[in-house]
């Protein structure tokens, strides 16, 4: 039996990043995938949802062109064409980047299709074929978690995965869940003339984010036609006349009901750990997935886990980072670092980006007296006025050291990386004043706040120049 250096279970973001890095080390690598290469990122998550958002943004810009001195026009929307564009993009990426041929021919990675079962610390079975290996990386991802609501199973509900199997968008939809995915889909579908009702169990969407930014985003969503209902509980689902779905429950304690042609459930994720043989090997699990240490190693030393199956972060960029990090820790164990900073973005329009602590988290950890929260409105900036863009930047500092950053702005995801690096490197806010930010740009908001902090520090040392 041939021996591999590394077998990777799952060919999504984590698995593919790990395979590419391991192949560059001249290791013998095998990837095992039960469906299609590319994983959720390509087929059911980032790629289709961002392609949908791009079409929706174009329609929104057309109907609101008067903000930019142009005649507004109503877009003629055929969501079948939108769905067709999404599929074309997916298949283009699959052919160019996420194909078995590329892994085999360009990288020398062997690809196996089928359900994998780990039979020992060094053996994996794929469709009856036994593969021997030094290390195993579990990168099997996650799937939609569906709440147990009486009647829901009888409705033919959608999830963020099955939505893309349709030929076109629903005419009307109730979205259950106020997390990033539910909010992104709610805005995009509403901009494409779908009647959208968003039901959220919490008092606000995106719990855990900075309240002021969330409040602004909620106001924007409602202005764009999303029927947003918070503090909602759903007790029962029925199928009404004409196939309409009727949800019965309560809002803020008062009885409520909501009706739409379809239901889209976006209430969280569940790790794909079943059927792999993990329990037999003694791999420790918890409700979020496979338990690992900071090296991404499971309770069985030769088994590592990366991405959503490990339950830390549900972001493609974090999964890809962890996939490469796991390989580094397998073969270069002395290189291990501690905790790592992960920024995240809700890809609404404008985008909501975050890295580090919220203001409340910082106060809880360091005390009120040591925490400063600096706020910069982006609409009055030169770029904000030129683009007709609104937004807000909020920086959280502890003794002038940046510990958190929150941004609601167009392209926030393109800006947050600088702030994530600053937190990771332990920089002071005044250090960012030395970074020359191009003008006009929304990132100049960072420079304004940083320069203010630097000026305040210089003022305290003014006696030196007298």
LOVEX-834118 format. One record per residue (C-alpha): residue in one letter; y, x, z. Coordinates in Angstrom, 1 decimal. Each point is the difference from the previous one (the first is absolute). Layout:
<sepas>
r,v,u,w
a,Y,X,Z
...
</sepas>
This chain:
<sepas>
r,v,u,w
x,0.0,0.0,0.0
x,3.4,1.4,-1.0
x,2.5,0.6,2.8
x,3.7,-0.9,-0.2
x,2.8,1.5,2.1
x,1.6,-3.4,0.3
x,-1.0,-3.6,-0.8
x,2.9,-2.5,0.0
x,-0.8,-3.7,0.5
x,2.7,-2.0,-1.7
x,2.3,0.8,-3.0
x,3.3,-1.5,1.1
x,3.1,1.9,1.0
x,-1.7,2.0,2.8
x,-3.1,0.8,-1.9
x,1.6,1.1,-3.2
x,2.5,2.2,1.8
x,-2.8,1.6,1.9
x,-2.0,0.5,-3.1
x,2.8,1.7,-1.9
x,0.8,2.3,2.9
x,-3.6,0.9,0.6
x,-0.6,0.7,-3.7
x,2.8,2.5,0.0
x,-1.8,1.9,2.7
x,-3.0,0.5,-2.3
x,-2.2,-2.2,2.2
x,-2.8,-2.2,-1.3
x,1.3,-3.5,0.4
x,-1.5,-3.4,-0.6
x,1.8,-3.3,0.1
x,-1.9,-3.3,0.7
x,1.7,-3.3,-1.0
x,-1.6,-3.5,0.0
x,2.6,-1.6,-2.3
x,2.9,1.7,-1.9
x,1.8,3.2,0.5
x,3.6,-0.4,1.1
x,-0.8,-2.3,3.0
x,2.5,-2.5,1.4
x,3.0,2.0,-1.1
x,-0.8,-0.5,-3.7
x,-1.8,-3.3,-0.1
x,1.2,-2.2,2.9
x,3.0,1.5,1.8
x,2.8,2.4,-1.0
x,-0.2,0.1,-3.7
x,-0.3,-3.7,-0.8
x,2.4,-1.1,2.7
x,2.7,2.5,-1.1
x,-0.5,-0.9,-3.6
x,0.5,-3.7,1.0
x,3.1,0.9,2.0
x,1.5,1.9,-3.0
x,-0.3,-3.2,-2.2
x,1.4,-2.1,2.8
x,2.9,2.4,0.5
x,0.9,-0.2,-3.7
x,0.0,-3.8,0.1
x,2.2,0.0,3.2
x,2.4,2.5,-1.6
x,0.4,-2.2,-3.1
x,0.8,-3.2,2.0
x,2.4,1.9,2.2
x,1.7,2.2,-2.7
x,3.4,-1.5,0.9
x,0.1,2.4,3.0
x,0.3,2.8,-2.5
x,2.5,-1.6,-2.3
x,-2.5,-1.4,-2.4
x,-0.9,-3.5,-1.2
x,-3.0,-1.1,2.1
x,-3.0,-1.4,-2.0
x,-3.1,-1.8,1.1
x,-3.1,2.1,-0.7
x,-2.8,-1.8,-2.0
x,-2.9,0.7,2.3
x,-3.6,-0.2,-1.0
x,-2.0,1.5,2.8
x,-3.1,0.4,-2.3
x,2.0,2.7,-1.8
x,0.9,1.6,3.4
x,-3.7,0.0,1.0
x,-0.9,1.5,-3.4
x,2.5,2.8,0.5
x,-1.4,0.7,3.5
x,-3.5,0.3,-1.4
x,1.2,2.3,-2.8
x,1.6,2.3,2.5
x,-3.1,0.1,2.2
x,-2.3,0.9,-3.0
x,2.4,2.7,-1.2
x,-0.1,1.6,3.4
x,-3.7,-0.4,0.2
x,-0.5,1.8,-3.3
x,2.5,2.7,0.6
x,-0.4,0.9,3.7
x,-2.8,-1.9,1.7
x,-2.9,0.3,-2.5
x,-3.4,1.4,0.7
x,0.4,2.2,-3.1
x,3.0,1.7,1.4
x,-1.7,0.8,3.3
x,-3.1,1.3,-1.7
x,1.6,1.9,-2.9
x,3.3,1.3,1.4
x,-0.9,0.4,3.7
x,-3.7,0.5,-0.1
x,-0.6,-2.8,2.5
x,-3.2,-2.0,-0.3
x,0.4,-3.8,0.1
x,-2.7,-2.4,1.2
x,0.3,-3.8,-0.1
x,-1.8,-2.2,2.4
x,-0.2,-1.0,3.7
x,-0.2,3.1,2.3
x,-2.1,0.2,3.2
x,0.2,3.0,2.3
x,-3.6,0.8,1.0
x,0.7,3.1,2.1
x,2.8,2.4,0.9
x,-0.5,1.7,-3.3
x,-1.5,-2.6,-2.4
x,1.4,-2.9,-1.9
x,-2.1,-2.5,-2.0
x,1.5,-1.5,-3.1
x,-2.1,-2.6,-1.8
x,-3.2,1.8,1.1
x,1.3,3.5,-0.8
x,0.2,2.3,3.0
x,3.0,2.5,0.0
x,0.2,2.9,2.5
x,3.4,1.2,1.3
x,1.8,2.2,2.5
x,2.7,-2.5,0.7
x,0.6,-3.7,-0.6
x,3.4,-1.6,-0.3
x,0.2,-3.8,0.6
x,2.8,-1.5,-2.1
x,-1.3,-3.5,-0.6
x,3.3,-1.7,0.7
x,0.5,-3.6,1.3
x,0.0,-3.6,-1.2
x,2.0,-3.1,0.8
x,-0.6,-1.5,3.4
x,-0.1,-3.8,-0.1
x,0.7,-2.1,3.1
x,-2.4,-2.6,1.2
x,1.9,-3.2,-0.8
x,-2.0,-3.3,-0.3
x,-0.1,-1.1,-3.6
x,1.4,3.3,-1.5
x,-3.4,1.1,-1.5
x,-0.1,-3.3,-2.0
x,3.3,0.6,-1.8
x,-0.8,2.9,-2.3
x,2.8,2.0,1.6
x,1.5,3.2,-1.5
x,0.4,3.4,1.6
x,2.2,2.9,-1.1
x,-3.2,1.3,-1.7
x,-1.1,-3.2,-1.9
x,3.6,-0.9,-1.1
x,-0.3,2.5,-2.8
x,-3.2,-1.7,-1.3
x,2.1,-2.9,-1.2
x,1.3,-0.4,-3.5
x,3.5,-0.8,1.2
x,1.9,-0.7,3.2
x,-0.6,-3.2,2.0
x,2.6,-2.7,-0.5
x,0.5,-0.4,3.7
x,-1.5,2.0,2.9
x,0.0,0.2,3.8
x,-0.3,3.6,1.2
x,-1.4,0.5,3.5
x,1.3,3.1,1.6
x,3.3,1.8,0.5
x,-1.1,3.6,-0.5
x,1.1,2.3,-2.8
x,-2.4,-1.4,-2.6
x,0.7,-3.6,0.7
x,3.8,0.5,-0.1
x,-0.1,2.1,-3.2
x,-2.1,-2.6,-1.8
x,2.2,-2.9,1.3
x,3.2,1.5,-1.5
x,-1.6,1.1,-3.3
x,-1.7,-3.4,-0.6
x,3.1,-1.9,0.9
x,2.1,2.0,-2.4
x,-2.5,-1.0,-2.7
x,0.6,-3.7,0.7
x,-3.0,-0.6,2.2
x,0.6,-2.3,2.8
x,-0.7,2.2,3.1
x,-0.5,-1.0,3.6
x,-0.4,2.9,2.4
x,-1.6,-0.9,3.4
x,0.3,2.6,2.7
x,-1.6,-0.2,3.4
x,2.6,2.3,1.7
x,3.7,-0.8,0.6
x,0.9,2.3,-2.9
x,-1.6,1.6,-3.0
x,-0.9,3.6,0.2
x,-0.5,0.2,3.8
x,0.8,3.4,1.4
x,2.8,0.8,-2.5
x,3.6,0.3,1.0
x,1.3,-3.5,0.7
x,3.3,0.3,-1.8
x,-1.6,1.1,-3.2
x,-2.7,-2.7,0.2
x,2.7,-2.6,0.6
x,1.8,1.0,-3.2
x,-3.2,0.0,-2.0
x,-0.9,-3.5,1.3
x,3.4,-1.3,-1.0
x,-0.4,1.6,-3.5
x,-3.5,-1.5,-0.5
x,1.2,-3.5,0.9
x,3.0,0.3,-2.3
x,-2.4,0.8,-2.8
x,-2.0,-3.1,0.6
x,-2.9,1.1,2.2
x,-0.7,-2.8,2.5
x,-0.5,2.2,3.1
x,-1.4,-1.6,3.1
x,-0.5,2.1,3.1
x,-1.7,-0.7,3.4
x,-2.7,-1.9,-1.9
x,-3.6,-0.7,1.0
x,-2.5,-1.5,-2.5
x,-2.7,-2.2,1.5
x,-1.7,-1.5,-3.1
x,0.0,0.1,-3.7
x,-0.8,-2.9,-2.3
x,-0.2,-0.6,-3.7
x,2.2,-2.9,-1.0
x,0.6,-2.1,-3.1
x,-0.1,1.9,-3.2
x,-1.5,3.1,1.7
x,3.1,0.8,2.0
x,-0.6,2.0,3.1
x,1.5,-1.5,3.2
x,0.4,2.1,3.2
x,0.4,-1.8,3.3
x,1.3,1.8,3.1
x,3.1,0.5,2.0
x,3.3,1.8,-0.3
x,1.7,1.0,3.3
x,-2.3,-2.5,1.7
x,0.9,-3.0,-2.2
x,-2.6,-1.4,-2.4
x,0.4,1.2,-3.6
x,-1.7,-0.2,-3.4
x,0.4,2.0,-3.2
x,-1.4,-0.7,-3.5
x,-0.5,2.2,-3.1
x,-2.3,0.4,-2.9
x,-1.5,3.2,1.4
x,-0.3,1.9,3.3
x,0.3,3.8,0.1
x,-1.3,1.6,3.2
x,1.7,3.2,1.0
x,-0.8,0.4,3.7
x,-1.2,3.5,0.3
x,-2.8,2.4,-1.0
x,-3.6,0.7,1.1
x,-1.6,3.4,-0.4
x,-3.0,0.4,-2.4
x,-2.6,1.4,2.4
x,-2.9,-2.3,-0.6
x,-3.2,1.1,-1.6
x,0.7,3.7,0.1
x,-2.4,0.9,2.8
x,2.7,1.0,2.5
x,-1.5,-1.8,3.0
x,-3.4,1.7,-0.5
x,1.7,3.4,0.0
x,2.0,-0.8,3.1
x,3.4,0.1,-1.7
x,2.6,-1.5,2.4
x,1.8,-3.1,-1.3
x,2.8,-2.2,1.3
x,1.5,-3.2,-1.5
x,2.4,2.1,-2.1
x,-2.8,2.1,-1.5
x,-1.6,3.4,0.5
x,1.3,1.9,3.0
x,1.1,3.6,-0.8
x,1.8,2.8,1.7
x,3.2,1.6,-1.5
x,-2.2,2.1,-2.2
x,-1.2,-3.3,-1.5
x,-3.5,0.8,1.2
x,-2.2,-2.8,1.3
x,-2.3,0.1,3.0
x,-2.6,1.5,-2.3
x,1.5,3.5,-0.8
x,-1.0,0.2,-3.7
x,1.4,-3.5,-0.7
x,3.8,-0.4,-0.6
x,2.0,-3.1,-0.8
x,3.3,-0.4,-1.8
x,2.2,-2.9,-1.1
x,-0.3,-3.7,1.0
x,-3.6,0.3,1.2
x,1.3,2.1,2.8
x,2.5,-2.7,0.9
x,3.1,2.2,0.7
x,2.2,-0.9,-3.0
x,-0.3,-2.6,-2.7
x,2.0,1.9,-2.6
x,-1.2,1.8,-3.2
x,2.2,3.1,0.7
x,-1.5,0.3,3.5
x,-3.5,-0.4,-1.4
x,0.5,2.7,-2.6
x,1.5,2.4,2.5
x,-2.9,-0.6,2.4
x,-2.6,0.5,-2.8
x,1.4,3.5,-0.7
x,0.5,0.7,3.7
x,-3.6,-0.8,0.8
x,-1.2,2.5,-2.7
x,2.3,2.7,1.4
x,-1.4,-0.7,3.5
x,-3.6,0.2,-1.2
x,0.3,3.4,-1.8
x,3.1,1.5,1.7
x,-0.3,-1.3,3.6
x,2.6,2.4,1.4
x,2.7,-1.6,-2.1
x,-0.1,-3.3,1.9
x,3.4,-1.4,1.2
x,0.6,-2.7,2.5
x,1.5,-3.4,-0.6
x,1.8,-0.6,-3.3
x,3.0,-2.1,-1.0
x,-0.7,-2.8,-2.4
x,2.8,-1.9,-1.6
x,-0.6,-3.5,-1.3
x,1.8,-2.4,-2.4
x,0.0,-3.7,-0.5
x,0.6,-0.3,-3.7
x,2.3,-3.0,0.0
x,3.3,0.1,-1.8
x,1.8,1.6,1.7
x,-2.8,2.2,1.5
x,-0.5,0.3,3.7
x,-1.0,3.5,1.0
x,-0.8,1.5,3.4
x,-1.1,3.2,1.6
x,-0.3,1.0,3.6
x,1.0,-2.1,3.0
x,1.9,-3.3,0.2
x,3.0,-0.1,2.4
x,-2.0,-1.9,2.6
x,-2.9,2.5,-0.2
x,2.4,2.9,0.4
x,1.7,-1.6,3.1
x,-3.4,-0.7,1.5
x,-1.1,3.5,-0.5
x,3.2,1.9,0.8
x,2.3,-2.4,2.0
x,3.1,-1.8,-1.1
x,2.4,2.7,0.9
x,-1.5,2.6,-2.4
x,-0.3,-2.3,-3.1
x,2.7,-0.5,-2.6
x,-0.3,-2.4,-2.9
x,2.3,0.7,-3.0
x,0.5,-2.6,-2.7
x,1.4,0.4,-3.5
x,0.7,-3.0,-2.2
x,-0.8,0.9,-3.6
x,2.0,-2.8,-1.8
x,3.4,1.7,0.6
x,-1.2,3.4,-1.3
x,1.0,1.0,-3.5
x,-3.5,-0.5,-1.3
x,-0.5,-3.2,1.8
x,3.2,-1.4,-1.6
x,-0.9,1.3,-3.5
x,-3.5,-1.5,0.1
x,0.9,-3.1,1.8
x,-2.6,1.0,2.6
x,-0.2,-0.9,3.6
x,-1.9,1.8,2.7
x,0.0,1.6,3.4
x,-1.0,3.4,1.3
x,-1.0,0.4,3.7
x,-0.7,3.3,1.6
x,-1.5,0.4,3.4
x,0.7,3.2,1.9
x,-1.0,1.4,3.4
x,2.5,2.6,1.1
x,1.1,0.4,-3.6
x,-3.5,0.6,-1.2
x,-1.2,-2.4,-2.7
x,-3.0,-2.1,1.2
x,0.2,-3.1,-2.2
x,1.5,-1.2,-3.3
x,0.2,-3.5,-1.5
x,1.4,-0.9,-3.3
x,0.5,-3.2,-1.9
x,1.2,0.9,-3.4
x,-0.9,0.2,-3.7
x,-2.3,3.0,-0.4
x,-0.4,0.5,3.7
x,-3.5,1.4,-0.6
x,1.6,2.8,-2.0
x,2.3,0.9,2.8
x,-2.2,-0.3,3.1
x,-1.9,3.2,-0.7
x,2.9,2.3,1.0
x,0.3,-1.8,3.3
x,-3.7,0.1,0.6
x,0.1,3.8,-0.5
x,2.9,0.3,2.3
x,-1.9,-1.8,2.8
x,-3.2,2.0,-0.7
x,1.9,3.3,0.3
x,1.9,-1.1,3.1
x,3.5,0.3,-1.6
x,3.2,-1.0,1.6
x,2.0,-2.6,-1.8
x,2.8,2.5,-0.4
x,-2.4,2.3,-1.9
x,0.0,-2.6,-2.8
x,3.7,0.5,-0.5
x,-0.9,3.3,-1.7
x,-2.0,-1.8,-2.7
x,2.3,-0.7,-2.9
x,-0.8,-3.6,-1.2
x,1.0,-0.8,-3.6
x,2.9,-2.4,-0.4
x,0.0,-2.8,-0.6
x,-3.3,-0.9,1.5
x,-1.2,-2.2,2.8
x,-1.4,3.1,1.7
x,3.6,1.0,0.6
x,-0.3,-2.4,2.9
x,-2.2,2.5,1.7
x,2.6,2.7,-0.5
x,2.8,-2.2,1.4
x,-1.9,-0.6,3.3
x,-1.2,3.7,0.2
x,3.5,1.2,-0.7
x,1.4,-2.2,2.7
x,-2.5,1.4,2.5
x,0.9,3.6,-1.1
x,3.7,-0.7,0.4
x,-0.6,-1.4,3.5
x,-1.9,3.1,0.9
x,2.8,2.2,-1.4
x,2.6,-1.9,1.9
x,-1.8,0.8,3.3
x,0.3,3.7,-0.9
x,3.6,-0.3,-1.1
x,1.1,2.2,2.9
x,-1.5,3.0,-1.9
x,2.6,-0.1,-2.7
x,3.1,-0.4,2.2
</sepas>
